[in-house]
Amino acid sequence: MVVIMNFERLELNSDLLQAFAAIASTGHLTHAADQLLRTQSARSVQLKKLEDMLGARLFHRSPKGMILTAEGDKLLPLAQNILSQMHRAQAMFQAPLRGPLRIGIPDHYDDMVFEDVLMAFRRILPEVDVFTQSGCSFGFPQAIAEGRLDFAVVAGPGRQDGIGRAHV
C-alpha cells in the first residue's frame, strides 16, 4: 500500500487568525485595526485572504458592523485556542523580565496614582525592582541619556518622541 501525503505549505497563519479574532471581538474592521495597530485596509485584505483560503464567508457586513456567520462561529473558538497555544509556546521560551527599573516621576504628580500603578506593575512583573526618583521633570531626559534613569514621565511641553531606554 502506498500512501501519498500532501505536504504543501499551510498559508493559515497567526496574523490572519489574529485579525479574524480581533474583528470578531470588536465587531468592526476599524476598531480591530486600531487594536492591532494596523490600517483598516490591511485588516480587510487579511480577512478576504482568510475567507478565500477557507472558502467560507466569516462575517455578515453591515453599516453597523461585522457579525459572525455560522462558519465564523465555528472558526472563532478554534482560532482563539490556536492563538492562545501559540502565546503559551512563545512564553515558555521568553526569559521573565527581572532587575532594576529606575523611573523619574514629576514632583507634582499624585503619589497615590503612581502607588497604585507601581503595585499593579509589581503584581505583573514581580522580579522587576522599581526605583522611583521624583523631581523636576526638566532634567529627566538628560538623566535617561546619562543612564541614571531608564524611564521618565515628563510634564509640560518639550520632547514628545518617546526616547528612553530600558535594561529590564
Summary of the structure (lengths in Angstrom):
residues: 168
radius of gyration: 22.9
end to end distance: 57.7
largest distance: 79.3
contacts: 397
relative contact order: 0.10
helix: 48%
strand: 15%
